[in-house]
Amino acid sequence: MSLESHLRTLVGDSHVITDSDLKASYETDWTRRFSGNARLVVRPANTAEVAAVVKACTSEGVPIVPQGGNTGLVGGSVPRGGEVVLSLRRLVELSPVDTMAAQVTAAAGVSIATVQEAAREAGLMYGVDLASRDSATVGGTVATNAGGLRVLRYGATRAQVVGVEAVFANGDVVQRMTGLTKDNTGYDLAGLLTGSEGTLAVITRARLKLWNPPVARATALLGLDSIADAISLLERLRTLSSLDALEAFFDDGMQLVCDHTGMSPPFPGSFGCYLLVECAGRNDPTEELATLLDDSPEVRAAAFARQRPEREALWRYREAHTESISAAGVPHKLDVTLPLARMVEFEASVRGAVAAAASPGDDVRAILFGHLGDGNLHVNVLGPADDDERADDAVLRLVASLGGSISAEHGIGVAKAPWLHLTRSPADIAAMLAIKAALDPQGIMNPGAIFSLT
């Protein structure tokens, strides 16, 4: 029996996709930069079917690319050539919220928005929030240790994961889903698999920590002259116990957003840097935030919002960056972290580094935005061809020279695999490869992600 026929017996005929038109949406990532041809797409419905599919592929030596919502930005969940795409979108079971433990168990295909709504209905909240919340999935965000808009206060996905169920390459299922606050019994497999990008196992379920939600929020959009002023202001903003999010973007990004969305600029004039600040707490944080900003000479303009519609309108200037950039072209997305002490130097240098890497006459530009509170900037390079990596190389080497990391929250994927050595030592990489070899001796789990095949 062929592998295709075997998989059809496991998941049903309609859930093994071989038609090229139907496969297309699984074969290209969100940025449109990375794509490949899948041998087929298989869509299991539960953990048992995932285990059977993985075991069947392993027995045939056929590589697997696990895929959630396919909202990744580094090519880590699309085929490179001939792999089986294992789509987890049908794994949508969501257990009732455990209000006593303040936890919820969600299958890999459940969207982040669905988890957020379930938590909200139970009087709690999920600490991870992303602009792609409606399509990003639990499995994908755990596999990449996704960050998002609330890392400053709640941490990245790894800080929310209290248990994981996953399928190893041999078809074995590992399950640590007790949700115990203290469980000091050997290796932390949930922590290991979180951020492993599908290279060690296929995550099928996760038990997630929930939080008590704030009662009130206050949001401010600020106009400043420079990122140096933003860093100066950040030092004082961090004294606020209610600080929840701190996002930065720049005049070129603001113009792009307004042109794409039709929104009016928030202020009569333009500014070199914009800061979106949100505070949240049991008590209304508006007065505390306003007082601090009134005493801050860096602030040139400010817009405040307390009610949800007005706050969402201010957030739209930040959240529309990704779609606006993609509407302008196929970006090279470089998600990096810098020490805050080197952020000004990086921002002053990165556009020049991108321009210097281009050929004379090329129309290349870099749009920056990101989570300033935790040192994470998204560098979006528009102009180079998909396979022209000169700008990528220049940016990532600049990051490494300043003591930063080449990936903050998107993972390494295939996009950054050739540069892993810039921020991980030979001993680090050797240890990771040893773990990979132990859990996936045939190398069938998402080959090319994290570790370059060349």
C-alpha positions in Angstrom: 0.0 0.0 0.0 1.3 3.4 -0.9 1.8 6.1 1.8 -1.0 8.1 0.3 -3.4 5.2 0.4 -2.3 4.4 3.9 -2.9 8.0 5.1 -6.4 7.9 3.5 -7.3 4.9 5.6 -6.1 6.7 8.7 -7.9 10.1 8.3 -10.4 9.6 5.5 -10.2 10.4 1.8 -11.3 14.0 2.0 -8.5 14.8 4.5 -5.6 13.8 2.2 -5.1 16.6 -0.3 -3.1 16.0 -3.5 -4.8 18.4 -5.9 -2.3 21.3 -6.7 -5.0 24.0 -6.4 -6.2 22.8 -3.0 -2.7 22.4 -1.7 -1.6 25.9 -2.7 -2.8 27.7 0.5 -0.7 25.2 2.6 2.4 25.7 0.4 3.1 29.4 0.8 3.6 31.3 4.0 1.9 34.5 5.1 4.6 36.8 3.8 4.4 35.1 0.3 8.2 34.9 0.4 8.6 31.2 1.2 6.9 28.4 -0.7 7.4 24.9 -1.9 5.7 21.8 -3.2 4.1 19.4 -0.7 3.9 15.7 -1.6 0.5 15.9 -0.1 -1.4 17.6 2.8 -2.9 15.4 5.5 -5.4 16.7 8.0 -5.8 14.5 11.1 -8.6 15.2 13.5 -7.1 14.2 16.9 -3.9 13.1 18.6 -4.4 9.4 17.8 -4.6 10.2 14.1 -1.6 12.5 14.3 0.4 9.7 15.9 -0.7 7.2 13.2 0.2 9.7 10.5 3.6 10.5 11.9 4.4 6.8 12.4 3.4 6.0 8.8 5.6 8.8 7.4 8.5 7.7 9.6 8.2 4.1 8.4 8.5 5.4 4.8 11.2 7.9 5.6 9.1 10.8 4.3 9.7 14.1 6.0 6.9 16.0 7.7 6.2 19.7 8.0 3.7 20.4 10.9 1.5 23.4 10.2 -1.0 25.4 12.3 -2.6 28.6 11.1 0.3 29.2 8.7 0.8 32.7 10.0 4.5 32.3 10.6 6.9 34.8 9.1 10.1 32.8 8.7 9.1 30.0 6.3 9.1 27.4 9.1 5.7 25.8 8.4 5.7 25.5 4.6 7.3 22.6 2.6 10.6 23.0 0.9 10.1 20.2 -1.6 8.3 16.9 -1.3 7.5 16.8 2.4 4.1 15.9 3.8 2.4 18.9 5.3 0.7 17.8 8.5 -2.1 20.4 9.0 -3.4 20.6 12.6 -6.4 22.9 11.8 -8.9 20.1 12.6 -7.6 19.7 16.2 -10.0 22.2 17.7 -11.1 20.7 21.0 -11.2 23.3 23.8 -11.8 22.0 27.3 -13.8 24.0 29.8 -11.7 26.6 31.7 -10.4 25.3 35.0 -11.2 28.4 37.1 -9.8 26.8 40.3 -6.4 26.4 38.7 -6.8 29.4 36.3 -5.8 27.2 33.3 -7.3 25.9 30.1 -6.4 23.0 27.8 -6.6 23.6 24.1 -5.9 21.5 21.0 -3.3 22.6 18.6 -5.7 24.0 16.0 -7.6 26.3 18.4 -7.0 30.0 17.5 -5.6 32.4 20.0 -8.8 34.5 19.7 -10.9 31.5 20.7 -8.7 30.9 23.8 -9.0 34.6 24.7 -12.7 34.5 24.4 -13.1 31.3 26.5 -10.8 32.9 29.2 -12.9 36.1 29.1 -16.1 34.3 29.6 -14.7 32.6 32.7 -13.6 36.0 34.1 -9.9 35.4 33.2 -7.5 36.4 30.4 -4.8 34.7 28.3 -1.5 36.5 28.5 -0.5 36.2 24.9 -2.0 38.5 22.3 -1.0 38.9 18.7 -2.3 41.0 15.7 -2.9 37.6 14.0 -5.0 36.3 16.9 -7.9 35.2 14.7 -5.8 32.8 12.7 -2.7 32.0 14.8 -3.1 28.7 16.6 -2.2 27.3 20.0 0.1 24.7 18.4 1.9 27.2 16.2 2.4 29.7 18.9 3.7 27.1 21.3 6.0 25.6 18.7 7.5 29.0 18.0 7.3 30.4 21.5 5.4 33.4 20.1 5.6 36.7 21.9 3.2 39.4 20.9 1.9 42.6 22.5 1.9 41.7 26.2 5.3 40.1 26.7 6.4 43.1 28.8 3.9 42.1 31.5 3.0 38.4 31.0 6.0 36.9 29.2 6.1 35.0 25.9 4.2 31.8 25.2 6.7 29.6 27.2 5.6 31.5 30.3 2.0 30.5 29.7 2.6 26.8 29.0 2.1 24.5 32.0 1.7 21.3 30.0 2.1 19.8 26.5 0.9 16.8 24.6 3.0 15.9 21.6 3.8 13.2 19.1 7.4 12.1 18.6 8.8 11.0 15.3 8.3 7.3 16.2 4.6 7.9 16.9 4.9 7.9 20.6 2.7 10.4 22.5 4.2 12.3 25.4 1.7 13.9 27.8 2.4 16.2 30.8 -0.9 17.9 31.3 -1.4 17.8 35.1 -1.2 21.6 35.4 0.6 21.3 38.7 2.3 24.5 39.8 5.2 22.4 41.2 6.3 19.3 39.4 10.0 18.8 39.8 10.3 15.3 38.3 13.1 15.4 35.7 13.5 17.2 32.4 11.0 19.9 31.5 9.7 18.4 28.3 7.0 21.1 27.9 9.7 23.8 28.1 11.9 21.9 25.6 9.2 21.4 23.0 8.0 25.0 23.3 10.0 26.9 20.7 11.2 23.8 19.0 9.5 24.7 15.7 8.2 21.2 15.0 11.8 19.9 14.7 11.4 17.5 17.7 7.7 16.6 17.9 4.3 17.6 16.7 2.4 19.5 19.5 -1.2 18.4 19.7 -2.5 20.0 22.9 -1.3 22.5 25.5 -2.4 23.4 29.0 -2.2 27.1 29.4 -1.9 29.5 32.3 -4.6 32.2 32.6 -4.5 35.4 34.5 -6.8 37.7 36.4 -7.7 40.5 34.0 -7.3 44.2 34.7 -10.4 46.1 35.4 -9.4 49.3 33.6 -7.1 50.2 30.8 -5.7 53.5 29.5 -3.9 53.9 26.2 -1.8 56.8 24.9 -0.3 57.4 21.5 2.7 59.7 21.7 4.7 61.7 19.2 8.4 62.1 19.9 11.4 63.4 18.0 13.5 60.2 18.1 13.9 56.7 19.5 16.5 58.2 21.9 13.6 60.2 23.5 11.5 57.0 23.5 14.2 55.1 25.4 14.6 58.0 27.9 10.8 58.0 28.5 10.8 54.2 28.8 13.0 54.4 31.8 10.3 56.3 33.7 7.4 54.4 32.2 8.8 51.2 33.6 8.3 52.6 37.1 4.5 52.2 36.6 3.3 48.9 38.0 0.4 49.2 35.6 2.5 49.3 32.4 1.1 46.6 30.1 2.4 47.3 26.6 5.0 49.6 25.0 5.1 49.7 21.2 7.3 51.8 18.9 7.1 52.8 15.2 8.4 55.5 13.0 7.2 58.2 10.6 7.8 56.1 7.4 5.6 53.3 8.9 2.9 55.7 10.0 2.7 57.1 6.5 2.5 53.6 5.0 -0.3 52.7 7.4 -2.3 55.9 6.7 -1.9 55.4 2.9 -2.9 51.8 3.0 -5.8 52.0 5.4 -7.1 55.5 4.7 -6.9 56.5 8.3 -6.0 60.1 9.1 -2.7 60.8 10.9 -3.2 61.0 14.6 -1.6 64.4 14.9 -1.4 67.5 12.7 2.3 67.1 12.2 4.6 64.1 11.8 7.2 62.9 14.3 10.4 60.9 14.1 9.1 58.2 16.5 5.7 57.2 17.9 5.2 55.3 21.1 2.0 53.4 22.0 1.7 53.0 25.7 -1.0 51.0 27.5 -1.4 50.7 31.2 -3.9 48.3 33.0 -4.8 47.5 36.5 -7.5 47.0 39.2 -7.9 50.7 39.4 -8.1 53.2 36.5 -4.5 54.0 35.5 -5.3 57.1 33.4 -4.4 59.7 36.0 -1.1 58.1 36.9 -0.1 57.7 33.2 -1.2 61.2 32.3 0.7 62.7 35.2 3.9 61.0 34.2 3.5 62.1 30.6 2.7 65.7 31.5 6.0 65.8 33.3 8.0 64.3 30.4 9.7 66.8 28.1 10.2 64.1 25.4 6.5 64.0 24.6 5.6 66.4 21.7 2.1 65.2 21.1 -0.3 62.8 22.9 -3.7 61.2 22.3 -5.4 59.4 25.2 -8.2 56.8 25.3 -9.9 54.9 28.1 -12.9 53.3 26.4 -12.4 50.2 24.2 -13.4 51.7 20.8 -11.1 54.6 21.2 -8.3 52.5 22.5 -8.7 50.1 19.6 -8.5 53.0 17.2 -5.1 54.0 18.6 -3.9 50.4 18.5 -4.9 50.3 14.8 -2.0 52.5 13.9 0.4 49.9 15.3 -1.5 46.7 14.3 -2.0 47.8 10.7 1.8 47.9 10.1 2.1 44.3 9.1 -0.7 44.3 6.5 0.3 47.7 5.2 3.9 46.6 4.7 2.8 43.4 2.9 0.5 45.5 0.7 3.6 47.4 -0.5 5.5 44.3 -1.5 6.9 41.0 -0.3 9.0 41.9 2.7 12.1 40.3 4.2 10.9 40.1 7.8 13.7 40.2 10.4 12.5 40.0 13.9 15.3 40.9 16.2 16.1 41.8 19.8 18.6 44.4 21.0 19.8 45.4 24.4 18.0 48.6 25.2 21.4 50.3 25.7 22.2 49.6 22.0 18.8 50.3 20.5 19.5 53.9 19.5 22.7 52.8 17.8 20.9 50.1 15.9 18.1 52.3 14.7 20.6 54.9 13.5 22.6 52.3 11.6 20.1 49.7 10.2 18.7 51.7 7.3 22.1 52.6 6.1 23.2 48.9 6.4 20.2 47.9 4.2 21.0 50.5 1.6 24.7 49.6 1.5 23.8 45.9 0.9 21.7 46.8 -2.2 22.9 47.3 -5.7 23.1 50.9 -7.0 19.7 52.1 -8.2 17.8 49.4 -6.3 14.7 50.7 -4.5 15.2 49.2 -1.1 13.9 50.4 2.2 13.5 49.2 5.8 10.4 49.8 7.8 10.8 49.3 11.6 8.3 48.8 14.3 8.1 46.6 17.4 7.8 46.0 21.1 10.2 48.5 22.5 9.5 47.5 26.1 11.4 44.2 25.6 13.9 45.4 23.1 12.2 43.7 20.1 12.1 45.4 16.7 10.7 44.0 13.5 12.8 45.1 10.5 10.8 44.8 7.3 13.0 45.2 4.2 11.0 46.0 1.0 12.6 45.8 -2.4 15.0 42.8 -2.6 14.0 39.7 -4.5 12.8 36.8 -2.4 16.2 35.0 -2.8 18.4 38.1 -2.4 19.7 37.8 1.1 22.2 40.6 1.2 20.1 42.9 3.3 19.2 40.0 5.6 22.9 39.3 6.1 23.7 43.0 6.8 20.9 43.4 9.3 21.5 40.2 11.2 25.3 40.8 11.4 24.6 44.3 12.7 22.3 42.8 15.4 24.9 40.3 16.4 27.7 42.9 16.6 25.5 44.9 19.1 24.9 41.9 21.4 21.4 41.2 20.1 19.5 38.1 19.0 18.6 37.3 15.4 15.2 36.1 16.5 13.0 37.6 19.2 9.6 35.8 18.8 9.1 34.4 15.2 11.6 31.6 15.5 14.5 30.7 13.2 12.5 28.8 10.6 14.3 28.4 7.3 14.7 32.1 6.8 17.4 32.6 9.5 18.9 29.1 9.7 22.1 30.1 7.8 22.7 32.8 10.5 22.0 30.7 13.6 25.8 30.7 14.4 25.8 34.5 14.9 24.0 34.3 18.2 24.5 30.7 19.3 27.9 29.2 20.1 29.2 26.0 18.5 28.6 24.2 21.8 25.0 25.5 21.9 24.3 24.2 18.4 26.0 20.9 19.0 23.8 20.4 22.1 20.7 21.2 20.1 21.7 18.9 17.3 22.3 16.1 19.8 18.7 16.5 21.2 17.4 16.6 17.6 19.2 13.4 16.8 18.0 11.6 19.9 14.3 12.5 19.3 14.3 12.4 15.5 17.1 10.1 14.4 15.9 10.0 10.8 15.6 13.8 10.6 12.1 13.7 9.2 10.6 16.4 11.5 10.5 19.8 9.7 13.9 19.4 8.0 15.6 22.8 7.3 13.9 24.6 10.1 16.4 26.0 12.7 19.3 24.0 11.3 20.3 24.7 7.7 20.4 21.7 5.4 23.4 23.2 3.5 
